[in-house]
Amino acid sequence: MDEVRAIRDAHPAKFGYDLQAIYADLKQSEAEHIAAGHPFIPASECPAPNTALQRYR
């Protein structure tokens, strides 16, 4: 579990936990993936979650 937490913390730590810098990096990464031809589905077009499965979260 500690390893997972360390990996999850690595990205924000790289930016000194500055939310604007983290967001900018994520948007840049998203733009690069789109430019490389990876599909992008806006959240407004994503299917609704299966509420029966949400009970187990």
mmCIF file of the N, C-alpha and C atoms, coordinates in Angstrom:
data_MODEL
# 
_entry.id   MODEL 
# 
loop_
_atom_site.group_PDB 
_atom_site.id 
_atom_site.type_symbol 
_atom_site.label_atom_id 
_atom_site.label_alt_id 
_atom_site.label_comp_id 
_atom_site.label_asym_id 
_atom_site.label_entity_id 
_atom_site.label_seq_id 
_atom_site.pdbx_PDB_ins_code 
_atom_site.Cartn_x 
_atom_site.Cartn_y 
_atom_site.Cartn_z 
_atom_site.occupancy 
_atom_site.B_iso_or_equiv 
_atom_site.pdbx_formal_charge 
_atom_site.auth_seq_id 
_atom_site.auth_comp_id 
_atom_site.auth_asym_id 
_atom_site.auth_atom_id 
_atom_site.pdbx_PDB_model_num 
ATOM 1   N N  . MET A 1 1  ? 0.816   -1.180 0.000   1.00 0.00 ? 1  MET A N  1 
ATOM 2   C CA . MET A 1 1  ? 0.000   0.000  0.000   1.00 0.00 ? 1  MET A CA 1 
ATOM 3   C C  . MET A 1 1  ? 0.873   1.262  0.000   1.00 0.00 ? 1  MET A C  1 
ATOM 4   N N  . ASP A 1 2  ? 1.973   1.209  0.719   1.00 0.00 ? 2  ASP A N  1 
ATOM 5   C CA . ASP A 1 2  ? 2.875   2.358  0.760   1.00 0.00 ? 2  ASP A CA 1 
ATOM 6   C C  . ASP A 1 2  ? 3.434   2.677  -0.621  1.00 0.00 ? 2  ASP A C  1 
ATOM 7   N N  . GLU A 1 3  ? 3.716   1.632  -1.394  1.00 0.00 ? 3  GLU A N  1 
ATOM 8   C CA . GLU A 1 3  ? 4.242   1.842  -2.748  1.00 0.00 ? 3  GLU A CA 1 
ATOM 9   C C  . GLU A 1 3  ? 3.213   2.545  -3.622  1.00 0.00 ? 3  GLU A C  1 
ATOM 10  N N  . VAL A 1 4  ? 1.967   2.148  -3.520  1.00 0.00 ? 4  VAL A N  1 
ATOM 11  C CA . VAL A 1 4  ? 0.893   2.779  -4.304  1.00 0.00 ? 4  VAL A CA 1 
ATOM 12  C C  . VAL A 1 4  ? 0.767   4.249  -3.926  1.00 0.00 ? 4  VAL A C  1 
ATOM 13  N N  . ARG A 1 5  ? 0.800   4.528  -2.622  1.00 0.00 ? 5  ARG A N  1 
ATOM 14  C CA . ARG A 1 5  ? 0.689   5.916  -2.159  1.00 0.00 ? 5  ARG A CA 1 
ATOM 15  C C  . ARG A 1 5  ? 1.868   6.759  -2.642  1.00 0.00 ? 5  ARG A C  1 
ATOM 16  N N  . ALA A 1 6  ? 3.056   6.178  -2.644  1.00 0.00 ? 6  ALA A N  1 
ATOM 17  C CA . ALA A 1 6  ? 4.238   6.906  -3.103  1.00 0.00 ? 6  ALA A CA 1 
ATOM 18  C C  . ALA A 1 6  ? 4.139   7.238  -4.585  1.00 0.00 ? 6  ALA A C  1 
ATOM 19  N N  . ILE A 1 7  ? 3.657   6.292  -5.371  1.00 0.00 ? 7  ILE A N  1 
ATOM 20  C CA . ILE A 1 7  ? 3.487   6.521  -6.810  1.00 0.00 ? 7  ILE A CA 1 
ATOM 21  C C  . ILE A 1 7  ? 2.429   7.593  -7.052  1.00 0.00 ? 7  ILE A C  1 
ATOM 22  N N  . ARG A 1 8  ? 1.333   7.509  -6.308  1.00 0.00 ? 8  ARG A N  1 
ATOM 23  C CA . ARG A 1 8  ? 0.242   8.470  -6.469  1.00 0.00 ? 8  ARG A CA 1 
ATOM 24  C C  . ARG A 1 8  ? 0.700   9.875  -6.064  1.00 0.00 ? 8  ARG A C  1 
ATOM 25  N N  . ASP A 1 9  ? 1.601   9.980  -5.114  1.00 0.00 ? 9  ASP A N  1 
ATOM 26  C CA . ASP A 1 9  ? 2.078   11.267 -4.620  1.00 0.00 ? 9  ASP A CA 1 
ATOM 27  C C  . ASP A 1 9  ? 3.165   11.872 -5.509  1.00 0.00 ? 9  ASP A C  1 
ATOM 28  N N  . ALA A 1 10 ? 3.800   11.072 -6.338  1.00 0.00 ? 10 ALA A N  1 
ATOM 29  C CA . ALA A 1 10 ? 4.944   11.532 -7.125  1.00 0.00 ? 10 ALA A CA 1 
ATOM 30  C C  . ALA A 1 10 ? 4.580   12.662 -8.080  1.00 0.00 ? 10 ALA A C  1 
ATOM 31  N N  . HIS A 1 11 ? 3.446   12.576 -8.749  1.00 0.00 ? 11 HIS A N  1 
ATOM 32  C CA . HIS A 1 11 ? 3.087   13.610 -9.729  1.00 0.00 ? 11 HIS A CA 1 
ATOM 33  C C  . HIS A 1 11 ? 2.871   14.967 -9.079  1.00 0.00 ? 11 HIS A C  1 
ATOM 34  N N  . PRO A 1 12 ? 2.024   15.094 -8.059  1.00 0.00 ? 12 PRO A N  1 
ATOM 35  C CA . PRO A 1 12 ? 1.861   16.415 -7.447  1.00 0.00 ? 12 PRO A CA 1 
ATOM 36  C C  . PRO A 1 12 ? 3.139   16.929 -6.773  1.00 0.00 ? 12 PRO A C  1 
ATOM 37  N N  . ALA A 1 13 ? 3.937   16.030 -6.224  1.00 0.00 ? 13 ALA A N  1 
ATOM 38  C CA . ALA A 1 13 ? 5.184   16.450 -5.577  1.00 0.00 ? 13 ALA A CA 1 
ATOM 39  C C  . ALA A 1 13 ? 6.128   17.085 -6.590  1.00 0.00 ? 13 ALA A C  1 
ATOM 40  N N  . LYS A 1 14 ? 6.094   16.576 -7.814  1.00 0.00 ? 14 LYS A N  1 
ATOM 41  C CA . LYS A 1 14 ? 6.942   17.095 -8.891  1.00 0.00 ? 14 LYS A CA 1 
ATOM 42  C C  . LYS A 1 14 ? 6.670   18.581 -9.143  1.00 0.00 ? 14 LYS A C  1 
ATOM 43  N N  . PHE A 1 15 ? 5.455   19.033 -8.815  1.00 0.00 ? 15 PHE A N  1 
ATOM 44  C CA . PHE A 1 15 ? 5.060   20.423 -9.049  1.00 0.00 ? 15 PHE A CA 1 
ATOM 45  C C  . PHE A 1 15 ? 4.899   21.200 -7.744  1.00 0.00 ? 15 PHE A C  1 
ATOM 46  N N  . GLY A 1 16 ? 5.461   20.677 -6.669  1.00 0.00 ? 16 GLY A N  1 
ATOM 47  C CA . GLY A 1 16 ? 5.378   21.358 -5.387  1.00 0.00 ? 16 GLY A CA 1 
ATOM 48  C C  . GLY A 1 16 ? 3.947   21.502 -4.887  1.00 0.00 ? 16 GLY A C  1 
ATOM 49  N N  . TYR A 1 17 ? 3.095   20.576 -5.294  1.00 0.00 ? 17 TYR A N  1 
ATOM 50  C CA . TYR A 1 17 ? 1.680   20.543 -4.898  1.00 0.00 ? 17 TYR A CA 1 
ATOM 51  C C  . TYR A 1 17 ? 0.914   21.790 -5.341  1.00 0.00 ? 17 TYR A C  1 
ATOM 52  N N  . ASP A 1 18 ? 1.422   22.456 -6.390  1.00 0.00 ? 18 ASP A N  1 
ATOM 53  C CA . ASP A 1 18 ? 0.756   23.638 -6.959  1.00 0.00 ? 18 ASP A CA 1 
ATOM 54  C C  . ASP A 1 18 ? -0.344  23.143 -7.895  1.00 0.00 ? 18 ASP A C  1 
ATOM 55  N N  . LEU A 1 19 ? -1.607  23.348 -7.502  1.00 0.00 ? 19 LEU A N  1 
ATOM 56  C CA . LEU A 1 19 ? -2.727  22.812 -8.278  1.00 0.00 ? 19 LEU A CA 1 
ATOM 57  C C  . LEU A 1 19 ? -2.781  23.349 -9.700  1.00 0.00 ? 19 LEU A C  1 
ATOM 58  N N  . GLN A 1 20 ? -2.446  24.613 -9.889  1.00 0.00 ? 20 GLN A N  1 
ATOM 59  C CA . GLN A 1 20 ? -2.469  25.171 -11.245 1.00 0.00 ? 20 GLN A CA 1 
ATOM 60  C C  . GLN A 1 20 ? -1.406  24.521 -12.121 1.00 0.00 ? 20 GLN A C  1 
ATOM 61  N N  . ALA A 1 21 ? -0.236  24.265 -11.565 1.00 0.00 ? 21 ALA A N  1 
ATOM 62  C CA . ALA A 1 21 ? 0.829   23.618 -12.329 1.00 0.00 ? 21 ALA A CA 1 
ATOM 63  C C  . ALA A 1 21 ? 0.471   22.164 -12.638 1.00 0.00 ? 21 ALA A C  1 
ATOM 64  N N  . ILE A 1 22 ? -0.140  21.477 -11.680 1.00 0.00 ? 22 ILE A N  1 
ATOM 65  C CA . ILE A 1 22 ? -0.563  20.090 -11.898 1.00 0.00 ? 22 ILE A CA 1 
ATOM 66  C C  . ILE A 1 22 ? -1.606  20.038 -13.007 1.00 0.00 ? 22 ILE A C  1 
ATOM 67  N N  . TYR A 1 23 ? -2.585  20.942 -12.951 1.00 0.00 ? 23 TYR A N  1 
ATOM 68  C CA . TYR A 1 23 ? -3.644  20.987 -13.960 1.00 0.00 ? 23 TYR A CA 1 
ATOM 69  C C  . TYR A 1 23 ? -3.050  21.283 -15.339 1.00 0.00 ? 23 TYR A C  1 
ATOM 70  N N  . ALA A 1 24 ? -2.152  22.255 -15.410 1.00 0.00 ? 24 ALA A N  1 
ATOM 71  C CA . ALA A 1 24 ? -1.531  22.601 -16.692 1.00 0.00 ? 24 ALA A CA 1 
ATOM 72  C C  . ALA A 1 24 ? -0.791  21.399 -17.273 1.00 0.00 ? 24 ALA A C  1 
ATOM 73  N N  . ASP A 1 25 ? -0.093  20.657 -16.429 1.00 0.00 ? 25 ASP A N  1 
ATOM 74  C CA . ASP A 1 25 ? 0.631   19.477 -16.902 1.00 0.00 ? 25 ASP A CA 1 
ATOM 75  C C  . ASP A 1 25 ? -0.329  18.411 -17.420 1.00 0.00 ? 25 ASP A C  1 
ATOM 76  N N  . LEU A 1 26 ? -1.425  18.197 -16.699 1.00 0.00 ? 26 LEU A N  1 
ATOM 77  C CA . LEU A 1 26 ? -2.415  17.204 -17.143 1.00 0.00 ? 26 LEU A CA 1 
ATOM 78  C C  . LEU A 1 26 ? -3.045  17.605 -18.473 1.00 0.00 ? 26 LEU A C  1 
ATOM 79  N N  . LYS A 1 27 ? -3.357  18.898 -18.627 1.00 0.00 ? 27 LYS A N  1 
ATOM 80  C CA . LYS A 1 27 ? -3.947  19.368 -19.895 1.00 0.00 ? 27 LYS A CA 1 
ATOM 81  C C  . LYS A 1 27 ? -2.941  19.238 -21.039 1.00 0.00 ? 27 LYS A C  1 
ATOM 82  N N  . GLN A 1 28 ? -1.659  19.503 -20.769 1.00 0.00 ? 28 GLN A N  1 
ATOM 83  C CA . GLN A 1 28 ? -0.637  19.353 -21.800 1.00 0.00 ? 28 GLN A CA 1 
ATOM 84  C C  . GLN A 1 28 ? -0.512  17.890 -22.214 1.00 0.00 ? 28 GLN A C  1 
ATOM 85  N N  . SER A 1 29 ? -0.524  16.996 -21.235 1.00 0.00 ? 29 SER A N  1 
ATOM 86  C CA . SER A 1 29 ? -0.446  15.569 -21.521 1.00 0.00 ? 29 SER A CA 1 
ATOM 87  C C  . SER A 1 29 ? -1.655  15.117 -22.338 1.00 0.00 ? 29 SER A C  1 
ATOM 88  N N  . GLU A 1 30 ? -2.823  15.626 -21.976 1.00 0.00 ? 30 GLU A N  1 
ATOM 89  C CA . GLU A 1 30 ? -4.044  15.298 -22.718 1.00 0.00 ? 30 GLU A CA 1 
ATOM 90  C C  . GLU A 1 30 ? -3.916  15.762 -24.165 1.00 0.00 ? 30 GLU A C  1 
ATOM 91  N N  . ALA A 1 31 ? -3.447  16.982 -24.383 1.00 0.00 ? 31 ALA A N  1 
ATOM 92  C CA . ALA A 1 31 ? -3.293  17.523 -25.738 1.00 0.00 ? 31 ALA A CA 1 
ATOM 93  C C  . ALA A 1 31 ? -2.299  16.699 -26.552 1.00 0.00 ? 31 ALA A C  1 
ATOM 94  N N  . GLU A 1 32 ? -1.216  16.266 -25.913 1.00 0.00 ? 32 GLU A N  1 
ATOM 95  C CA . GLU A 1 32 ? -0.226  15.443 -26.611 1.00 0.00 ? 32 GLU A CA 1 
ATOM 96  C C  . GLU A 1 32 ? -0.816  14.096 -27.026 1.00 0.00 ? 32 GLU A C  1 
ATOM 97  N N  . HIS A 1 33 ? -1.620  13.498 -26.164 1.00 0.00 ? 33 HIS A N  1 
ATOM 98  C CA . HIS A 1 33 ? -2.246  12.215 -26.495 1.00 0.00 ? 33 HIS A CA 1 
ATOM 99  C C  . HIS A 1 33 ? -3.245  12.378 -27.642 1.00 0.00 ? 33 HIS A C  1 
ATOM 100 N N  . ILE A 1 34 ? -4.003  13.463 -27.618 1.00 0.00 ? 34 ILE A N  1 
ATOM 101 C CA . ILE A 1 34 ? -4.955  13.724 -28.701 1.00 0.00 ? 34 ILE A CA 1 
ATOM 102 C C  . ILE A 1 34 ? -4.202  13.930 -30.009 1.00 0.00 ? 34 ILE A C  1 
ATOM 103 N N  . ALA A 1 35 ? -3.110  14.711 -29.975 1.00 0.00 ? 35 ALA A N  1 
ATOM 104 C CA . ALA A 1 35 ? -2.310  14.971 -31.177 1.00 0.00 ? 35 ALA A CA 1 
ATOM 105 C C  . ALA A 1 35 ? -1.694  13.681 -31.719 1.00 0.00 ? 35 ALA A C  1 
ATOM 106 N N  . ALA A 1 36 ? -1.424  12.733 -30.833 1.00 0.00 ? 36 ALA A N  1 
ATOM 107 C CA . ALA A 1 36 ? -0.837  11.454 -31.258 1.00 0.00 ? 36 ALA A CA 1 
ATOM 108 C C  . ALA A 1 36 ? -1.889  10.499 -31.820 1.00 0.00 ? 36 ALA A C  1 
ATOM 109 N N  . GLY A 1 37 ? -3.150  10.935 -31.796 1.00 0.00 ? 37 GLY A N  1 
ATOM 110 C CA . GLY A 1 37 ? -4.195  10.119 -32.392 1.00 0.00 ? 37 GLY A CA 1 
ATOM 111 C C  . GLY A 1 37 ? -4.982  9.255  -31.427 1.00 0.00 ? 37 GLY A C  1 
ATOM 112 N N  . HIS A 1 38 ? -4.727  9.398  -30.145 1.00 0.00 ? 38 HIS A N  1 
ATOM 113 C CA . HIS A 1 38 ? -5.492  8.630  -29.162 1.00 0.00 ? 38 HIS A CA 1 
ATOM 114 C C  . HIS A 1 38 ? -6.907  9.199  -29.069 1.00 0.00 ? 38 HIS A C  1 
ATOM 115 N N  . PRO A 1 39 ? -7.906  8.355  -28.923 1.00 0.00 ? 39 PRO A N  1 
ATOM 116 C CA . PRO A 1 39 ? -9.281  8.862  -28.855 1.00 0.00 ? 39 PRO A CA 1 
ATOM 117 C C  . PRO A 1 39 ? -9.515  9.665  -27.580 1.00 0.00 ? 39 PRO A C  1 
ATOM 118 N N  . PHE A 1 40 ? -10.355 10.673 -27.699 1.00 0.00 ? 40 PHE A N  1 
ATOM 119 C CA . PHE A 1 40 ? -10.722 11.507 -26.558 1.00 0.00 ? 40 PHE A CA 1 
ATOM 120 C C  . PHE A 1 40 ? -12.235 11.608 -26.521 1.00 0.00 ? 40 PHE A C  1 
ATOM 121 N N  . ILE A 1 41 ? -12.813 11.252 -25.398 1.00 0.00 ? 41 ILE A N  1 
ATOM 122 C CA . ILE A 1 41 ? -14.258 11.331 -25.242 1.00 0.00 ? 41 ILE A CA 1 
ATOM 123 C C  . ILE A 1 41 ? -14.541 12.330 -24.127 1.00 0.00 ? 41 ILE A C  1 
ATOM 124 N N  . PRO A 1 42 ? -15.165 13.464 -24.463 1.00 0.00 ? 42 PRO A N  1 
ATOM 125 C CA . PRO A 1 42 ? -15.489 14.441 -23.419 1.00 0.00 ? 42 PRO A CA 1 
ATOM 126 C C  . PRO A 1 42 ? -16.397 13.821 -22.361 1.00 0.00 ? 42 PRO A C  1 
ATOM 127 N N  . ALA A 1 43 ? -16.267 14.283 -21.139 1.00 0.00 ? 43 ALA A N  1 
ATOM 128 C CA . ALA A 1 43 ? -17.058 13.739 -20.033 1.00 0.00 ? 43 ALA A CA 1 
ATOM 129 C C  . ALA A 1 43 ? -18.549 13.811 -20.316 1.00 0.00 ? 43 ALA A C  1 
ATOM 130 N N  . SER A 1 44 ? -18.978 14.832 -21.041 1.00 0.00 ? 44 SER A N  1 
ATOM 131 C CA . SER A 1 44 ? -20.404 14.984 -21.335 1.00 0.00 ? 44 SER A CA 1 
ATOM 132 C C  . SER A 1 44 ? -20.926 13.862 -22.234 1.00 0.00 ? 44 SER A C  1 
ATOM 133 N N  . GLU A 1 45 ? -20.030 13.168 -22.935 1.00 0.00 ? 45 GLU A N  1 
ATOM 134 C CA . GLU A 1 45 ? -20.445 12.096 -23.832 1.00 0.00 ? 45 GLU A CA 1 
ATOM 135 C C  . GLU A 1 45 ? -20.229 10.701 -23.248 1.00 0.00 ? 45 GLU A C  1 
ATOM 136 N N  . CYS A 1 46 ? -19.640 10.626 -22.059 1.00 0.00 ? 46 CYS A N  1 
ATOM 137 C CA . CYS A 1 46 ? -19.403 9.334  -21.434 1.00 0.00 ? 46 CYS A CA 1 
ATOM 138 C C  . CYS A 1 46 ? -20.724 8.730  -20.977 1.00 0.00 ? 46 CYS A C  1 
ATOM 139 N N  . PRO A 1 47 ? -20.864 7.433  -21.077 1.00 0.00 ? 47 PRO A N  1 
ATOM 140 C CA . PRO A 1 47 ? -22.096 6.802  -20.619 1.00 0.00 ? 47 PRO A CA 1 
ATOM 141 C C  . PRO A 1 47 ? -22.250 6.940  -19.097 1.00 0.00 ? 47 PRO A C  1 
ATOM 142 N N  . ALA A 1 48 ? -23.479 6.946  -18.668 1.00 0.00 ? 48 ALA A N  1 
ATOM 143 C CA . ALA A 1 48 ? -23.761 7.036  -17.235 1.00 0.00 ? 48 ALA A CA 1 
ATOM 144 C C  . ALA A 1 48 ? -23.249 5.774  -16.548 1.00 0.00 ? 48 ALA A C  1 
ATOM 145 N N  . PRO A 1 49 ? -22.732 5.907  -15.340 1.00 0.00 ? 49 PRO A N  1 
ATOM 146 C CA . PRO A 1 49 ? -22.230 4.719  -14.630 1.00 0.00 ? 49 PRO A CA 1 
ATOM 147 C C  . PRO A 1 49 ? -23.369 3.784  -14.256 1.00 0.00 ? 49 PRO A C  1 
ATOM 148 N N  . ASN A 1 50 ? -23.029 2.530  -14.126 1.00 0.00 ? 50 ASN A N  1 
ATOM 149 C CA . ASN A 1 50 ? -24.000 1.527  -13.713 1.00 0.00 ? 50 ASN A CA 1 
ATOM 150 C C  . ASN A 1 50 ? -24.182 1.667  -12.203 1.00 0.00 ? 50 ASN A C  1 
ATOM 151 N N  . THR A 1 51 ? -25.332 2.183  -11.786 1.00 0.00 ? 51 THR A N  1 
ATOM 152 C CA . THR A 1 51 ? -25.549 2.454  -10.370 1.00 0.00 ? 51 THR A CA 1 
ATOM 153 C C  . THR A 1 51 ? -25.538 1.200  -9.522  1.00 0.00 ? 51 THR A C  1 
ATOM 154 N N  . ALA A 1 52 ? -25.841 0.053  -10.099 1.00 0.00 ? 52 ALA A N  1 
ATOM 155 C CA . ALA A 1 52 ? -25.796 -1.191 -9.336  1.00 0.00 ? 52 ALA A CA 1 
ATOM 156 C C  . ALA A 1 52 ? -24.375 -1.507 -8.893  1.00 0.00 ? 52 ALA A C  1 
ATOM 157 N N  . LEU A 1 53 ? -23.407 -1.116 -9.682  1.00 0.00 ? 53 LEU A N  1 
ATOM 158 C CA . LEU A 1 53 ? -21.993 -1.356 -9.333  1.00 0.00 ? 53 LEU A CA 1 
ATOM 159 C C  . LEU A 1 53 ? -21.476 -0.346 -8.341  1.00 0.00 ? 53 LEU A C  1 
ATOM 160 N N  . GLN A 1 54 ? -22.083 0.817  -8.256  1.00 0.00 ? 54 GLN A N  1 
ATOM 161 C CA . GLN A 1 54 ? -21.598 1.856  -7.346  1.00 0.00 ? 54 GLN A CA 1 
ATOM 162 C C  . GLN A 1 54 ? -21.738 1.461  -5.884  1.00 0.00 ? 54 GLN A C  1 
ATOM 163 N N  . ARG A 1 55 ? -22.602 0.529  -5.572  1.00 0.00 ? 55 ARG A N  1 
ATOM 164 C CA . ARG A 1 55 ? -22.767 0.098  -4.189  1.00 0.00 ? 55 ARG A CA 1 
ATOM 165 C C  . ARG A 1 55 ? -21.491 -0.461 -3.615  1.00 0.00 ? 55 ARG A C  1 
ATOM 166 N N  . TYR A 1 56 ? -20.630 -1.006 -4.461  1.00 0.00 ? 56 TYR A N  1 
ATOM 167 C CA . TYR A 1 56 ? -19.433 -1.714 -4.005  1.00 0.00 ? 56 TYR A CA 1 
ATOM 168 C C  . TYR A 1 56 ? -18.210 -0.820 -3.933  1.00 0.00 ? 56 TYR A C  1 
ATOM 169 N N  . ARG A 1 57 ? -18.332 0.437  -4.128  1.00 0.00 ? 57 ARG A N  1 
ATOM 170 C CA . ARG A 1 57 ? -17.175 1.342  -4.057  1.00 0.00 ? 57 ARG A CA 1 
ATOM 171 C C  . ARG A 1 57 ? -16.848 1.691  -2.662  1.00 0.00 ? 57 ARG A C  1 
# 
